[in-house]
């Protein structure tokens, strides 16, 4: 019997995507890169989750350039940055949240 070559486990990608800050997303090994999450429930695209996630650096820019934003499946986002899970749920409820750097809690932002 011929042995099958080793294959990595297949990742189950989600059909829903989020728009994320490219710089914060690629700093996967530094928790806390994402500090702002916004959710827009009124999206017409069936694949758009309505989430936008940004890091501190992006929030300080007067305007965020398009090339700084990328589209990522939600499963990959949560797999790479597990701490955003609670933030996504909080943003879905309140619309916008920021991450408190001291407590790591996601706080509703109404402005």
C-alpha positions as CSV (number, residue, x, y, z in Angstrom):
1,X,0.0,0.0,0.0
2,X,1.3,3.4,-1.0
3,X,1.5,5.9,1.8
4,X,-0.3,9.2,1.2
5,X,1.8,12.3,1.6
6,X,1.2,14.4,4.6
7,X,-1.3,17.2,4.2
8,X,-2.1,20.0,6.5
9,X,-5.7,20.2,7.9
10,X,-8.0,22.1,5.7
11,X,-9.2,25.4,7.0
12,X,-12.9,25.9,6.9
13,X,-13.3,29.3,5.5
14,X,-16.4,31.4,6.2
15,X,-18.3,32.9,3.4
16,X,-18.6,36.1,5.4
17,X,-15.8,38.6,5.2
18,X,-14.7,41.7,7.1
19,X,-12.7,44.7,6.1
20,X,-9.6,45.0,8.2
21,X,-6.6,47.2,8.7
22,X,-3.8,45.4,6.8
23,X,-1.1,46.5,9.2
24,X,-2.9,45.3,12.3
25,X,-4.0,42.0,10.7
26,X,-0.5,41.0,9.8
27,X,0.8,41.6,13.3
28,X,-0.9,38.4,14.3
29,X,1.5,37.6,17.2
30,X,0.9,40.9,19.0
31,X,-2.4,40.8,20.8
32,X,-4.2,44.1,20.9
33,X,-3.4,45.3,17.4
34,X,-7.1,45.9,16.6
35,X,-8.6,48.6,18.9
36,X,-11.7,49.7,17.0
37,X,-14.6,47.6,15.5
38,X,-17.6,49.0,13.6
39,X,-20.6,47.0,12.4
40,X,-23.0,48.0,9.7
41,X,-26.0,45.7,9.5
42,X,-27.4,47.4,6.4
43,X,-25.1,45.7,3.8
44,X,-26.5,44.6,0.5
45,X,-23.7,42.1,-0.2
46,X,-24.5,38.6,1.1
47,X,-20.8,38.0,1.8
48,X,-20.1,41.2,3.6
49,X,-20.4,40.7,7.4
50,X,-20.6,44.5,7.9
51,X,-17.5,44.6,10.2
52,X,-14.6,47.0,9.9
53,X,-11.7,46.5,12.2
54,X,-8.9,49.1,12.7
55,X,-5.8,49.5,14.7
56,X,-4.5,52.5,16.6
57,X,-2.2,53.6,13.8
58,X,-5.1,53.7,11.3
59,X,-7.3,55.7,13.7
60,X,-4.7,58.4,13.9
61,X,-4.6,58.9,10.1
62,X,-6.7,61.9,8.8
63,X,-8.0,59.6,6.0
64,X,-7.4,55.8,5.7
65,X,-6.0,55.0,2.2
66,X,-7.7,52.1,0.4
67,X,-4.5,50.1,0.1
68,X,-4.3,49.9,3.9
69,X,-7.6,48.0,4.0
70,X,-8.0,44.3,3.1
71,X,-10.9,41.8,3.0
72,X,-10.5,38.8,5.2
73,X,-12.9,35.9,6.0
74,X,-14.3,36.0,9.5
75,X,-13.0,32.5,10.3
76,X,-9.4,33.5,9.4
77,X,-9.7,36.8,11.3
78,X,-10.8,35.1,14.5
79,X,-8.3,32.3,14.1
80,X,-5.5,34.7,13.8
81,X,-6.7,37.3,16.3
82,X,-8.9,35.4,18.8
83,X,-9.3,38.4,21.1
84,X,-11.6,40.1,18.5
85,X,-14.4,37.6,19.0
86,X,-15.9,39.4,22.0
87,X,-15.4,42.7,20.2
88,X,-17.3,41.5,17.1
89,X,-20.3,40.4,19.3
90,X,-20.2,43.8,21.2
91,X,-20.1,45.7,17.9
92,X,-22.9,43.7,16.5
93,X,-25.0,44.9,19.4
94,X,-23.9,48.5,19.8
95,X,-22.6,49.4,16.3
96,X,-19.1,50.6,17.4
97,X,-16.7,49.5,20.1
98,X,-13.2,50.4,21.2
99,X,-10.8,48.2,23.1
100,X,-9.7,49.5,26.5
101,X,-6.0,49.0,26.7
102,X,-6.0,48.6,30.5
103,X,-8.8,46.0,30.9
104,X,-8.9,44.5,27.4
105,X,-12.7,45.0,27.5
106,X,-14.6,46.2,24.4
107,X,-16.5,49.4,25.2
108,X,-19.4,50.8,23.3
109,X,-18.6,54.0,21.4
110,X,-21.6,56.2,20.6
111,X,-19.9,59.1,18.7
